[in-house]
Amino acid sequence: MSSPVGIYLSVPFCKAKCSFCNFASDAYGTHRLEGYVDRLCREMAGARERAGQMGVELPGRADSVYLGGGTPSLLSAMQLQKIFVALRGEFEIDPNAEITLECAPGQLAEETLEELLRQGGNRVSLGVQSFVDREAQAVGRTHTRETCLEEIARLQRAGVRDVGMDLIAGLPHQTRASWEESLECAIVSGVTHASVYLLEVDEDSRLGREVMAGGERYGAGRVPGEDEAAELYEMACGALDAGGLGQYEISNFAREGHRSRHNLKYWRRQPYLGLGLDAHSMLRAGAGEVRFQNTDDLETYMNDGSGPLALLREEPAAEWIDREAAFEESMFLGLRVVEGVSLRVLREEFGRERVEAVRPSVEEVCEAGLLVVEGDWIRLTARGRMASNEVFSRLLEDGLPAGPVTLGHPTNEDLFVGTPVRAVTS
């Protein structure tokens, strides 16, 4: 029996675009949202036929659904219902499936929340980024600390099982004291999950261009340096763990029993299907897998009826994963998770000889205090998680790939191989 698939649905619409954002999302206008929902539903309806034509295995059962963006909480109740009707028409959704909606604080209508709960929604991820108003406003966020805390309390009262949030270390004007304030607010609020990212100063974002030019707009002159941001990340690891949110992946922390099952699929190389603008997928194809993605241009997506499963072998964005690449991914993606990688599982899947070939590199990294071997498991140390790019570069000597693997979807995944470096939207 094939493994159930995780489904990511991209809704790239925002009320306003954050200054740090370089994703394929924008303030396109809600008048275009209805047409986009119709296009997304058509893509769903055609996915299985195209998968069959290509010989790509698309499981009929899904155990996770993730609506990301953008700000999918801008969907109306009727639009959300339309999406789930189309989704259930193509997939059997497990009764206990994890169903997540990304939300900007203060931008989730009561009717949409009620519809989410009717559809089995049990997880909401809030794009808080900072509980300090000055920091949030500097990058174009429209919420305040009060808005965030009220939203968390409302979702908890409504019966949402998992209420999580994103925080960003390295925002303009951020200090150790203000970061401690944000972390304390997160812990006291009772959220079950937190993701902590380092701000990425990307040249394709407004903030990034201003930083590169040496300007002051968007707080560009008050962005903490890389060393300061790394210290903030270390602070988060200690504070969140002490507050009951244990680290289970380089960027992710959760209370017991509340890890994101959908996101774990990316690091465990389980099948997932991305639908919508700039959505990424990985599905089985014979003895291997293939990664592919949709266009990141809205006009192209709206006018293209092919979707991501059409003519994969002719698409430049499609990457067929052979056995060697699968081994490499299993190593560096598995090491992102705190538990690490099972050598026994690697030997069973790839053979003893392939695993033994990487042993010298593993031993070298262990001697540097960045990796530890415990029984049949290897995992990053706390220091190794901070210097994970260095770990993977050393493992490159045994042939591991130098570049990042784009996983899942642009909001969580554009999960880079090493240290958390990405700021999220919503």
N, C-alpha and C positions, 0 to 999 in steps of 0.2 A: 504494500500500500504506500503510495507516494506521500511525502510530507505535505502538510497543509501550507498554503502560500500566505505570505503577508502582503497586504495591499496598501500602497501609498497613493493617496489622491491629492494632487497638487491644485491648490486654489490660490493663484498668485496675485490676489487683489488686496490692496491696502488702502486705508484712509489717507495715509501719508507715508512716504518712503524715508526710512531712517538714514541719517547721514553716513553711517558706516556700511550700509547694505550694498552688496554687489550681486545680489541674486536676481533671477528672472521674475521679479515681482515689482509691482508699481501701483500707483494710484490711478489705475486705468479708468475708474468711474463705474459706479454700481449699475449704470444703464447697460454696460456690456456684460455684466455678470450672468444674466439670464441666458444669453447666447453661449457663453462659455460653459455653463452647466449642461446645456443641450449637447454641445460638442463633446464634453466629457462622457456623457451617457452614451453617445454614439460610439465613442472609442471602446467603452466597456462592452457594448453589444457585439463589436467585431473582433474582440481580442481572441476569443477561443478559436474561431475559424482561421484566423491568421496564424495562430500558434500551430494548429494542425497542419496547415499548408507548409510550414517551415520545419516541422519535426521537432519543435520545442515543446517541452512538457509544461502545460499550464494546469496545475492541480485544480480540481473542481471544488475543493474545500479551502476556506480561509479561516485562520485562527487569530488574525490581527488586522485591523483596519486603522489607518492613520491619515487624518485629514490635516495637511500642512500647507504652508504657503510662503509668503503672503499671510493673510489673516482670514482663514476660513470661517471664523466666527461672524464675519460679515454676511454669510449666507442667511437668507430668510428661512423660516421654518419650512415653507413649501419647497424651496430649492433643495434644502437638506433632505427632505422626504423624497424628492424626485431622484436624487443621487442614490439613496439607499434602495429605492424600488428597483432602479437599474442594476445596482450591485447585487441584490438578492436574486435578480433574474438570471444572473450569470454564475453566481457562486453560492455554495452552501456555507453560510456563516455559522461557525460553531456557537452553541448556546453560551459558552463561557469565553467567547472571543474578547480580546482586549480591543476596545474601540476608543480612539483618541481624537480629540479636536484641539488644534492649536488656537489660542485666543489671545487677543490684545486686551489688557485690563480695561474694563468699561465699554467694551465693544461686542458684548454678547447679549442680544435681545432675549427677554424672558421666554418668548415664544420659540426661539431657536434652541434655547437650553431645554425646554420641555420636549421638543421634537427629538433632540439628541438622546434624551433619556428614554423616550419611547422606542427609539431605534436600537437600544441596548448600549448606548454610550456610557462608558464607565471611567473615562480618564480625560482630564482637561489639562493642557500644558500652557501656562501663562507666560507670555514674553515680558517679564518684569524688568530684567536687565539691571535695575538698581532701585532701591527703596529711597534713595536720596534724590529729591526733586531736581536739584540743580544739575546733577549728572544725567538724569533721564532727559531733561529738557535740552541739554546741550547737544544731544544726538538726535533730537527730533521726536522723542517719545511724547505722547500727549497725556499720559497718566501721571498721577501723583502717588505718593506713598499711601495716602488715605484711600484712593481709588483701588489700589492693589489689595490692601487689607480687606476692604469691603467686598471685593470680588471673590477673594479666597473664602471668606466667611459665607457668602451667598452660595457658592458652589458646594461647600461642605453641608450647609443646611438643606440644599436640594437633594443631597444623597449621592453626589458624585464620589465614587469609591476612591479614586486617585486624583488628587489635585497637586500638580507639579508646577515648577517654574524654571525659567532660565535666568541666570545671572552672568554678567560680563565683568571680568577683571581687566582693568586698564582703560576705563572710560575717562574722557576729559574731566579734569578737576578731582578725580578720585584720589583718596589718600588712605593710609592704613586705618585711620579712625573712621572714615566714612564707609569703607569696605566692611569693617567690623560691625558697623551699624546695619548694613544691608544683610549680612550673614545672621545677625541676631534676630532681625525681623523675620527672615525666612524660617529660622528654627522655631521661634515662638508662634508663628502663624499656624503651625501644625501640618504644613504640606508634607506629602508622602514621598516626593521626589524633587531633586534639584539637579540641574545641569549647569556646570561652570565652564565658561569659555574664556580664553584670552582674546582681547580685542585684536582683530586682524586689520591692520592699516593697509587696505587694498587700494592700489592706484586707480581702480575702476569705480571706486566710491567717491562721493563728494568729500567726505572727511579725508580719505586717503590722498586725493589730489591736493587738498589744502595743506596737509602735512608735508607732502613732497615739495610744495612750492614755498614752504616756510611761512605760510599765512596764519591768520588767527581765527578765521571763521569756523563755526561749529566746535569751538574750543580746541582747535588743532594745536595751539601752543601749549595746552595744558594736558596733553596725553602723557601718561606715565611711561617711562622707558621700559625696555624689555626686562631688565633685571628687577625693576620695581613690580611690574606685572607678575613676574614669576613668584615673587615674594607673596603677593596677594593670593595667587593660586595656592601656594603652600599653606597660607593662613586658612583658606577655605577648606582644604582637606582636613586640617586639624579641628576646626570649629564645627564643621558639619558632622564629622564622625562623633565628636563629643556630644553633639545635640541629637544623636540618634539616627542620622542620615549617613549610613556607611557607604564608603566608596566601593563601587563594583566595576567601574570602568574608568579610563583616564579622565573623562569629563563628567561622569555621572555618579550620583549619590542617591540612595533610597533607604527608606525604612524597611524593616524586615517584611518580606512578602510583597514588596511594591516596586520591584525592578520593572523596567519597560521591556515587555516581552517582544514587542515589535522591533525595537532597536537592537535587541540581542540577536535577532536574525542576521543583521548585517555582519556582526563580528563572528558569528558562528557559521557563516556562509550557508545559511538556509535560504530557500527560494523566496523571492519577493518580486512583485509586479508593481511598477510605477505607472500611473495614468495621469495625463494632464501635462501642462507646460513644464518642460525641463525635468520631467520625472525620470528616475533611473530604475533599472530592473536587473535582476539576475535570476535566470531560470535554467533548469536542467535541459541538456541537449545530448541525448545518447549517454555516453560514459563521462561527459564533461559538462561544463556550464558555459553560458554566454552572458556577458553584460552588455547592456545597450541603453540608450536614452532617447527621449523625445527632444524635439527642437526647443531652443530657449527663446525663440521669436514668436510672440503672440500671434501676429498676423499669419505667419506660416502655419502655426498650429491650427488656427481657426479655419484655414482654407485647405488643409491637408487631410484627406480622409483616410490616409494609410495607417496612422498610428505607429507605435514603436515596434510592433511585431511583424510589420511588412518588410519583406526582402532584407532580412537581417544581414545576410552575407554581403549585400551590396552597400550597406550603410557604413560610412566611415566611423560612426560613433560606436559600432558594435565590436566587441572584443571577445573572441572565443578563447576560453580558458582551457589550456591543456593540462596534463597531469603535473608537470613541473611547476607551472604557475599556480595550480591549486595547492600544492605543497607550500609554496612560498607564502601565499595568502593565508593559509591555515596557521602558519607561524606568526606572521606579524599582525594579523587581525586578532588571532587568539590571545596574543600577549597584551592587547589593549585591555582585556578583561582581567580583573584583579586575581582571579583563580589561576589564570595562565593557561598553559597548553599541556595536554596529556601526551607524553611520549609514547605510551602504549597505543593510544588511538592513532597517532601518526604512523607508528610501525605497522599497525593493522591495515591502514588505508594505503600507505605509500611504500611499505617495505622497510626492513631493518637497514639495508644498505644506504638508502636515501637519508634516513634519520641519523645514522652514524656519521655521514659526511658533514653534517653541520655541527658535530660535537666540538671540534676545536674552537670554532667561533663562539659557541655557547660558553665553553670553559673560560675563554678570554674575557668575556663580558662578566661572568661570575666573579672572576678575580678582581675586576674593577668595582665590584660592589653594586652593579646595576641589575643583575639577574641572580636568581637563586634557584637551585635544584632541590626539590623536596620529594623524595621517593621517585615516583614516575612523572612528576610534574615540574615544569619550569615556569617561573613567573617573574615579572619585574618587581624589584624592590621599590620602596617609596621614592628613593633617589632615582631609580631607573625610570619610574613613571614621569618624573620631572625632566629627565634627559632621554626620553624614549627615542627622539630622532637620532641621538648618538648611538643608542643601542642598535637601532635598525641599520645605521650606516656601517657599524662594525659587522653586523650579520651579512651585509652586502658582499663582504669578501667571499662568502660562500655562494653568492649568486642571487641574493634577494634583491628585488627591484628597488631602484632609487626613488622613483616617483610615487606620489600618493595614489591610492585606488579610490575612485569616486564611488561612493556607496549610497544605496538607498535613495535618498531624496535630498534636495539642496538645503533643507533646514536642519538636517542632522547627519544627517548625514553627509554630503561633502565632508565626511569624517576623515581627516587627514591621518596618515600613517603614524605620526608621532605625537608630540606634545599638543594639547588642545590649543588651537590657534584661531578658531573661527567664531565670529559673532553671529548670533541667530536673529531672525526676524520674528514677526508676529506680535 
